[in-house]
């Protein structure tokens, strides 16, 4: 479930932070917790400080809320409940204090990065996605075992610490929190890790972009978004996000996720796209062993594997309050990476910067009057667009079989996906690929359409955002080909605002 503050964020609201009585850096709260740095505020109006426990000499996170009393009852109650559970994948809660004018929770300081920041650099492979989801599920199972639901599982509360741990933080435990909502959110965490998107309708609005949907509004599966997702994992995610299917218990789901770590190469090779879940890359992480898994399986979330993952995104600090603008720890730069060009995990899909001069409109039977502005489809701004003229009928007025945007990738690339953003949804289209530039002329355009191969299935009634899976083989040339125009006012035309190509 998304946080309550996500509603404010989605509507453009600003945090209502009361600052009367705000402590100063250096002040010691409860004669024990010295505030060392004000990290920021979340959109629930809470303030986050990095501090130090002057008695135990350990770093802490201090979350303050104004006022205290009845207004802070939910925050303090959730903290007290969570403090009773000691688990390697739950952030430790040390103290909860109500002073009337303000209340604050003192908890473990996590030096790391939130899942939302990790996927900002691209989706994760199946192995790391499952490892993160398993750790979250294991933590949720521990909560459910005490009769408590978390109620706040989302990409901002799932942290990968720089010591390799995956940690779930910021439980809400209010009346809206249920075990079912937690399990649904874990399915969304898997979806997010595998695709880089968050399914808003299924798991609540959040700052991570919504999942790609078809013309009916149905969520596309991870395998439709990107290549390399094993079919069994794809089916599990779809089932967890399907409101018409019963949900498993957290304990059962943890066992099922652990089973992905034991799939052998023959089983994984049977999956389309040849995706693999390989936990050999993950070393044992925490000093304290995780609880045993069903059927004797053990999933290790490792220092080496997840440390690389933790350093791979924006390298901002972990944000335990769930607000996209609030880091918990100062940014760091991994060895060998510059501050302006942070390291990325090897093998992860990345967005390809396309040279605008290598993009043109293909119009085999037109008068060449509609071929300008092709560069606007790759300028990074979906508000600028290439547009066709208006036609009296959806089939280009019966004058031509279609029009499209041709892209030269510069050299052979392994294309993972091609995302097309339409300003005028409702078009029919397809992705084509070829190996030869046949020239920018009517004759060359006709040969391009005839010789290029259709990738996957054509799409009908395309939505505002459509994701095409890339071809299995490397390619250099792509053609986003529109075969039917959508209705636009009194006529028919298409406007393509942005085309994004992700490559391996």
C-alpha positions as CSV (number, residue, x, y, z in Angstrom):
1,X,0.0,0.0,0.0
2,X,1.2,3.5,-0.8
3,X,1.7,6.0,2.0
4,X,-0.9,8.6,2.8
5,X,1.6,11.3,1.8
6,X,1.6,9.9,-1.8
7,X,-1.8,11.5,-2.3
8,X,-0.4,14.9,-1.5
9,X,2.5,14.3,-3.8
10,X,0.4,13.1,-6.7
11,X,-1.8,16.2,-6.5
12,X,1.1,18.6,-6.3
13,X,0.7,19.3,-2.6
14,X,3.5,20.3,-0.3
15,X,4.4,18.9,3.1
16,X,2.7,20.7,6.0
17,X,5.6,20.7,8.4
18,X,5.0,22.4,11.8
19,X,8.3,23.9,12.9
20,X,7.4,25.4,16.3
21,X,9.7,23.9,18.8
22,X,12.0,22.4,16.1
23,X,15.2,21.3,17.8
24,X,18.6,22.6,16.7
25,X,21.5,20.5,15.5
26,X,23.5,19.5,18.5
27,X,20.5,19.4,20.8
28,X,20.2,16.2,22.9
29,X,16.7,14.7,23.1
30,X,15.7,12.6,26.1
31,X,19.2,13.2,27.5
32,X,20.4,10.6,25.1
33,X,20.0,11.3,21.4
34,X,22.1,14.1,20.0
35,X,20.9,15.5,16.7
36,X,23.8,15.8,14.2
37,X,22.1,16.6,10.9
38,X,18.7,17.6,9.6
39,X,18.2,15.3,6.6
40,X,14.8,16.7,5.5
41,X,11.1,16.4,5.8
42,X,8.6,14.0,4.3
43,X,5.2,14.8,2.8
44,X,3.5,13.5,6.0
45,X,5.1,16.5,7.8
46,X,7.7,14.5,9.7
47,X,11.3,15.6,10.1
48,X,14.2,13.3,9.8
49,X,17.5,13.7,11.6
50,X,20.7,11.8,11.7
51,X,21.8,11.5,15.3
52,X,24.0,9.6,17.7
53,X,23.0,7.7,20.8
54,X,25.5,9.3,23.3
55,X,25.2,6.4,25.7
56,X,25.8,3.5,23.3
57,X,27.7,5.6,20.8
58,X,25.8,4.3,17.8
59,X,24.2,6.2,14.9
60,X,20.5,6.6,14.9
61,X,17.7,8.0,12.8
62,X,15.3,10.4,14.7
63,X,11.9,11.0,13.2
64,X,10.0,13.9,14.8
65,X,6.3,14.8,14.4
66,X,4.5,17.9,15.6
67,X,2.3,17.8,17.6
68,X,2.6,14.7,19.8
69,X,-0.3,13.3,21.8
70,X,-3.3,11.9,20.0
71,X,-2.0,13.1,16.6
72,X,1.1,11.0,17.0
73,X,-0.7,7.9,18.4
74,X,-0.5,6.0,15.1
75,X,3.2,6.7,14.6
76,X,4.2,5.8,18.1
77,X,1.9,2.7,18.2
78,X,3.5,1.3,15.0
79,X,7.0,2.0,16.4
80,X,6.3,0.2,19.7
81,X,4.8,-2.8,17.9
82,X,7.7,-3.0,15.5
83,X,10.2,-2.7,18.4
84,X,9.1,-6.0,19.8
85,X,10.3,-7.8,16.6
86,X,14.0,-8.4,16.0
87,X,14.6,-9.5,12.5
88,X,17.5,-9.1,10.0
89,X,15.3,-7.6,7.4
90,X,13.3,-5.2,9.6
91,X,14.8,-1.9,10.6
92,X,15.5,-1.8,14.4
93,X,13.3,0.5,16.5
94,X,15.0,1.7,19.6
95,X,12.7,4.2,21.3
96,X,9.4,6.1,21.0
97,X,8.8,9.2,23.0
98,X,5.8,11.5,23.3
99,X,6.5,15.0,24.7
100,X,3.0,16.4,23.9
101,X,4.2,19.3,21.8
102,X,6.2,16.8,19.7
103,X,6.8,13.1,19.4
104,X,9.7,11.2,18.0
105,X,10.8,7.7,17.1
106,X,14.4,6.7,17.4
107,X,15.5,3.8,15.1
108,X,18.4,2.2,13.4
109,X,20.3,4.3,10.9
110,X,20.4,2.6,7.6
111,X,23.2,3.7,5.3
112,X,22.1,2.5,1.8
113,X,19.7,3.2,-1.0
114,X,16.0,2.8,-1.5
115,X,14.6,0.5,-4.2
116,X,12.9,3.4,-5.9
117,X,16.4,5.0,-6.5
118,X,17.9,1.7,-7.6
119,X,15.3,1.1,-10.4
120,X,15.6,4.7,-11.5
121,X,18.8,3.4,-13.3
122,X,16.9,0.5,-14.8
123,X,15.2,-2.7,-13.8
124,X,17.0,-5.5,-12.0
125,X,17.7,-9.0,-13.2
126,X,15.4,-11.8,-12.0
127,X,17.9,-13.1,-9.3
128,X,18.2,-9.8,-7.5
129,X,14.5,-9.0,-7.8
130,X,13.6,-12.3,-6.2
131,X,16.3,-11.8,-3.5
132,X,14.8,-8.4,-2.6
133,X,11.2,-9.7,-2.6
134,X,12.2,-12.7,-0.5
135,X,13.8,-10.5,2.2
136,X,10.7,-8.2,2.3
137,X,8.4,-11.2,2.5
138,X,10.5,-12.8,5.2
139,X,10.2,-9.6,7.2
140,X,6.5,-9.3,6.6
141,X,6.0,-12.9,7.6
142,X,7.6,-12.1,11.0
143,X,5.2,-9.2,11.5
144,X,2.2,-11.2,10.5
145,X,3.3,-13.9,13.0
146,X,2.7,-11.4,15.8
147,X,-0.7,-10.4,14.4
148,X,0.6,-7.1,13.0
149,X,0.5,-6.0,9.4
150,X,3.1,-3.6,8.0
151,X,0.7,-1.4,5.8
152,X,3.5,0.6,4.1
153,X,5.4,-1.7,1.7
154,X,6.5,0.3,-1.3
155,X,9.8,1.2,-3.1
156,X,10.6,3.9,-0.6
157,X,10.5,1.7,2.4
158,X,12.5,-1.2,0.9
159,X,16.2,-0.4,1.4
160,X,19.4,-2.1,0.3
161,X,22.0,-1.2,2.9
162,X,25.6,-0.7,1.9
163,X,26.5,-3.7,4.1
164,X,24.4,-5.9,1.9
165,X,21.2,-6.2,3.9
166,X,17.7,-5.7,2.5
167,X,15.7,-3.9,5.1
168,X,12.0,-3.0,5.4
169,X,11.2,0.1,7.4
170,X,8.5,2.5,8.4
171,X,5.6,0.2,9.4
172,X,2.2,2.0,9.7
173,X,0.1,-0.7,11.4
174,X,-3.1,1.3,11.3
175,X,-6.7,0.1,10.6
176,X,-6.0,0.2,6.8
177,X,-3.1,-2.2,7.1
178,X,-4.0,-5.8,6.4
179,X,-2.0,-9.0,5.7
180,X,-3.6,-9.1,2.2
181,X,-2.5,-5.5,1.4
182,X,1.1,-6.4,2.4
183,X,1.1,-9.5,0.1
184,X,-0.3,-7.5,-2.8
185,X,2.4,-4.9,-2.2
186,X,5.1,-7.5,-2.3
187,X,3.8,-8.5,-5.7
188,X,4.1,-4.9,-6.7
189,X,7.7,-4.8,-5.3
190,X,8.6,-7.7,-7.6
191,X,7.0,-6.0,-10.5
192,X,8.9,-2.8,-9.7
193,X,12.2,-4.5,-9.4
194,X,11.7,-6.4,-12.7
195,X,10.4,-3.5,-14.7
196,X,11.2,-0.2,-13.1
197,X,7.5,0.6,-12.8
198,X,5.0,0.6,-9.9
199,X,1.4,-0.6,-10.5
200,X,-0.6,2.3,-9.1
201,X,-4.1,0.8,-9.6
202,X,-3.1,-2.5,-7.9
203,X,-0.9,-1.2,-5.1
204,X,-1.6,2.5,-4.6
205,X,-0.2,5.7,-6.3
206,X,3.5,6.3,-5.9
207,X,6.2,8.5,-7.3
208,X,7.7,5.7,-9.4
209,X,5.9,5.8,-12.9
210,X,2.8,3.6,-13.3
211,X,3.1,0.2,-14.9
212,X,2.6,0.0,-18.7
213,X,-1.0,-0.8,-19.5
214,X,-2.9,-2.0,-22.6
215,X,-5.8,-0.3,-24.3
216,X,-8.2,-1.6,-21.7
217,X,-6.2,-0.4,-18.8
218,X,-5.0,-3.8,-17.8
219,X,-1.4,-4.1,-16.4
220,X,1.1,-5.7,-18.8
221,X,3.2,-8.5,-17.2
222,X,6.9,-8.1,-16.6
223,X,7.7,-10.4,-19.6
224,X,5.7,-8.0,-21.8
225,X,7.7,-5.0,-20.5
226,X,11.2,-6.6,-20.9
227,X,13.0,-9.7,-22.0
228,X,14.7,-12.2,-19.7
229,X,12.0,-12.7,-17.1
230,X,11.4,-16.4,-16.4
231,X,7.8,-17.5,-17.2
232,X,7.3,-19.0,-13.6
233,X,8.3,-15.7,-12.0
234,X,6.2,-13.7,-14.5
235,X,3.1,-15.9,-13.6
236,X,3.7,-15.4,-9.9
237,X,3.8,-11.6,-10.2
238,X,0.6,-11.6,-12.3
239,X,-1.2,-13.8,-9.7
240,X,-0.1,-11.6,-6.8
241,X,-1.5,-8.5,-8.5
242,X,-4.7,-10.1,-9.7
243,X,-7.5,-8.9,-7.4
244,X,-9.7,-12.0,-8.4
245,X,-7.2,-14.5,-7.1
246,X,-6.7,-15.5,-3.5
247,X,-3.4,-14.5,-1.9
248,X,-1.0,-16.8,-0.2
249,X,0.3,-16.2,3.4
250,X,3.6,-14.4,3.7
251,X,5.2,-17.6,5.0
252,X,4.0,-19.6,2.0
253,X,5.1,-16.8,-0.4
254,X,8.6,-16.7,1.2
255,X,8.9,-20.4,0.6
256,X,7.8,-20.0,-3.0
257,X,10.3,-17.2,-3.6
258,X,13.0,-19.3,-2.0
259,X,12.3,-22.1,-4.5
260,X,13.4,-19.8,-7.4
261,X,16.9,-20.1,-5.9
262,X,16.9,-23.8,-6.6
263,X,15.8,-23.9,-10.2
264,X,18.4,-25.7,-12.2
265,X,19.8,-24.6,-15.6
266,X,17.5,-27.1,-17.5
267,X,14.4,-25.7,-15.8
268,X,15.5,-22.1,-16.5
269,X,16.5,-22.8,-20.1
270,X,12.9,-24.0,-20.6
271,X,11.6,-20.6,-19.9
272,X,11.2,-18.3,-22.9
273,X,13.9,-15.6,-23.2
274,X,16.3,-17.9,-21.4
275,X,16.1,-15.8,-18.2
276,X,17.9,-17.3,-15.2
277,X,17.7,-16.9,-11.4
278,X,21.2,-17.3,-10.2
279,X,21.8,-16.8,-6.5
280,X,25.4,-18.0,-6.8
281,X,26.4,-14.3,-7.2
282,X,25.0,-13.6,-3.7
283,X,27.2,-14.3,-0.8
284,X,26.0,-14.6,2.8
285,X,25.2,-11.2,4.1
286,X,24.1,-10.7,7.7
287,X,26.1,-11.8,10.7
288,X,22.8,-13.2,12.2
289,X,21.3,-16.0,10.1
290,X,17.9,-15.6,8.6
291,X,15.1,-17.9,9.8
292,X,15.1,-21.3,8.0
293,X,12.9,-21.5,4.9
294,X,10.4,-24.2,4.0
295,X,11.8,-27.4,2.5
296,X,15.2,-26.6,3.8
297,X,15.9,-24.0,1.2
298,X,18.0,-21.0,2.2
299,X,18.2,-17.8,0.2
300,X,21.3,-15.8,0.9
301,X,21.1,-12.0,0.2
302,X,24.8,-11.2,-0.1
303,X,27.2,-8.5,0.7
304,X,29.0,-8.7,-2.6
305,X,25.9,-9.0,-4.9
306,X,23.7,-6.5,-3.1
307,X,26.5,-4.1,-2.3
308,X,27.1,-3.7,-6.0
309,X,23.4,-3.3,-6.4
310,X,23.1,-0.8,-3.6
311,X,25.8,1.4,-5.2
312,X,24.4,1.1,-8.6
313,X,21.6,3.7,-8.7
314,X,21.8,7.4,-8.0
315,X,24.0,6.6,-4.9
316,X,21.8,8.8,-2.8
317,X,21.3,7.6,0.7
318,X,18.5,5.4,1.9
319,X,15.2,7.4,2.4
320,X,13.3,5.8,5.3
321,X,10.5,8.3,5.4
322,X,9.2,7.4,1.9
323,X,9.5,10.9,0.5
324,X,11.4,11.0,-2.8
325,X,13.3,14.1,-1.9
326,X,14.6,13.0,1.5
327,X,17.8,11.0,1.7
328,X,18.8,9.4,5.0
329,X,22.5,9.4,4.4
330,X,24.9,11.5,2.4
331,X,25.6,10.4,-1.2
332,X,28.6,8.3,-1.9
333,X,30.5,7.4,-5.0
334,X,31.8,3.9,-5.6
335,X,35.4,3.2,-6.5
336,X,36.0,3.8,-10.2
337,X,33.0,6.0,-10.7
338,X,32.8,9.7,-11.0
339,X,30.2,11.7,-9.1
340,X,28.5,12.7,-12.4
341,X,28.5,9.2,-13.9
342,X,27.6,6.7,-11.1
343,X,28.3,3.0,-11.7
344,X,25.5,0.8,-13.0
345,X,25.1,-2.9,-12.6
346,X,26.6,-4.9,-15.4
347,X,24.1,-6.3,-17.8
348,X,21.2,-4.1,-16.8
349,X,19.1,-2.5,-19.5
350,X,19.9,1.1,-20.1
351,X,18.3,3.9,-22.0
352,X,20.1,4.6,-25.3
353,X,20.8,8.2,-26.2
354,X,19.6,8.5,-29.8
355,X,21.2,11.0,-32.2
356,X,18.3,13.2,-33.5
357,X,19.9,13.3,-36.9
358,X,19.6,9.5,-37.1
359,X,15.8,9.6,-36.9
360,X,13.4,10.2,-39.8
361,X,9.8,9.7,-40.9
362,X,9.0,6.8,-43.3
363,X,6.2,7.8,-45.7
364,X,6.3,5.5,-48.7
365,X,3.2,6.8,-50.5
366,X,3.0,10.4,-49.3
367,X,4.0,13.7,-50.8
368,X,6.8,14.2,-48.2
369,X,5.0,17.0,-46.5
370,X,4.7,15.1,-43.2
371,X,8.3,14.1,-42.6
372,X,9.5,17.1,-40.5
373,X,9.9,17.0,-36.7
374,X,11.0,13.4,-36.5
375,X,13.8,14.5,-34.1
376,X,11.1,15.6,-31.6
377,X,10.3,11.9,-30.9
378,X,13.8,11.4,-29.2
379,X,14.3,14.8,-27.6
380,X,13.4,13.6,-24.1
381,X,10.3,15.7,-24.0
382,X,7.0,13.9,-24.5
383,X,5.2,17.2,-24.9
384,X,6.9,17.8,-28.2
385,X,5.8,15.5,-31.0
386,X,5.9,14.4,-34.6
387,X,2.4,14.6,-36.1
388,X,0.7,13.4,-39.2
389,X,-1.7,15.6,-41.1
390,X,-5.4,15.1,-40.3
391,X,-7.2,12.5,-42.4
392,X,-10.9,11.9,-43.0
393,X,-10.5,8.2,-42.2
394,X,-8.5,6.1,-39.8
395,X,-6.7,4.3,-42.6
396,X,-4.9,7.5,-43.7
397,X,-7.9,8.4,-45.8
398,X,-7.3,5.3,-47.9
399,X,-4.2,6.9,-49.4
400,X,-1.4,4.8,-47.8
401,X,-0.8,1.7,-45.7
402,X,0.8,3.6,-42.9
403,X,3.6,6.0,-41.7
404,X,6.2,5.6,-39.1
405,X,9.4,6.7,-37.4
406,X,12.7,5.1,-38.4
407,X,15.7,5.1,-36.0
408,X,19.3,4.3,-36.6
409,X,20.9,3.1,-33.4
410,X,24.4,3.8,-34.7
411,X,25.6,0.1,-34.6
412,X,24.3,-3.3,-33.7
413,X,22.5,-3.3,-30.3
414,X,20.7,-5.8,-28.2
415,X,17.4,-4.0,-27.9
416,X,15.4,-4.9,-24.7
417,X,12.4,-2.7,-25.3
418,X,11.0,0.2,-27.2
419,X,8.6,2.5,-25.4
420,X,6.3,4.7,-27.5
421,X,4.4,7.6,-25.9
422,X,1.5,8.9,-27.9
423,X,-0.2,12.3,-27.5
424,X,-3.1,10.8,-29.3
425,X,-3.8,7.3,-28.0
426,X,-5.8,4.8,-29.9
427,X,-3.5,4.1,-32.9
428,X,-2.7,0.7,-34.2
429,X,1.0,0.0,-34.7
430,X,3.9,-2.4,-34.7
431,X,7.6,-2.5,-34.2
432,X,9.8,-3.5,-37.2
433,X,13.5,-4.1,-37.5
434,X,16.0,-4.4,-40.3
435,X,19.7,-4.5,-41.1
436,X,20.0,-2.0,-43.9
437,X,19.4,1.8,-44.4
438,X,17.5,1.9,-47.6
439,X,17.5,5.6,-48.0
440,X,15.4,8.7,-47.3
441,X,13.1,8.7,-50.3
442,X,9.7,7.4,-51.3
443,X,11.3,4.4,-53.0
444,X,13.6,3.8,-50.0
445,X,10.7,4.1,-47.6
446,X,8.7,1.5,-49.6
447,X,11.6,-0.9,-49.5
448,X,12.0,-0.3,-45.8
449,X,8.4,-1.2,-45.0
450,X,8.6,-4.3,-47.3
451,X,11.9,-5.6,-46.1
452,X,11.8,-4.9,-42.3
453,X,10.6,-7.7,-40.1
454,X,7.7,-7.3,-37.6
455,X,8.8,-7.9,-34.0
456,X,6.2,-9.7,-31.8
457,X,2.5,-9.0,-32.3
458,X,1.1,-5.8,-33.7
459,X,-0.7,-3.6,-31.2
460,X,-4.3,-2.4,-31.6
461,X,-5.7,0.7,-29.9
462,X,-2.4,1.6,-28.3
463,X,-2.6,3.6,-25.1
464,X,-0.7,6.7,-24.1
465,X,2.3,4.5,-23.4
466,X,3.1,1.3,-25.2
467,X,6.1,-1.0,-24.7
468,X,7.3,-3.2,-27.4
469,X,9.7,-6.1,-26.6
470,X,12.9,-5.9,-28.6
471,X,14.0,-8.5,-31.1
472,X,15.9,-11.6,-30.0
473,X,18.8,-10.8,-32.3
474,X,20.9,-7.7,-32.3
475,X,19.8,-4.9,-34.7
476,X,20.8,-1.5,-35.8
477,X,17.6,-0.1,-37.4
478,X,14.1,0.2,-35.9
479,X,10.8,1.3,-37.4
480,X,7.8,2.3,-35.3
481,X,5.1,1.7,-37.9
482,X,1.6,3.2,-37.5
483,X,-1.1,1.4,-39.5
484,X,-4.3,3.0,-38.2
485,X,-4.8,6.5,-37.0
486,X,-6.7,7.5,-33.8
487,X,-9.6,9.9,-33.7
488,X,-8.4,13.5,-33.1
489,X,-11.2,16.1,-33.0
490,X,-12.9,16.2,-36.4
491,X,-10.4,14.0,-38.1
492,X,-7.8,11.3,-37.6
493,X,-4.1,11.7,-37.0
494,X,-1.3,10.4,-34.7
495,X,1.2,12.4,-32.6
496,X,4.2,10.5,-31.2
497,X,5.6,12.4,-28.3
498,X,8.6,10.2,-27.4
499,X,10.3,7.0,-28.3
500,X,12.6,5.4,-25.7
501,X,14.9,2.6,-26.6
502,X,16.5,0.4,-23.9
503,X,19.4,-1.8,-24.7
504,X,21.4,-4.5,-22.9
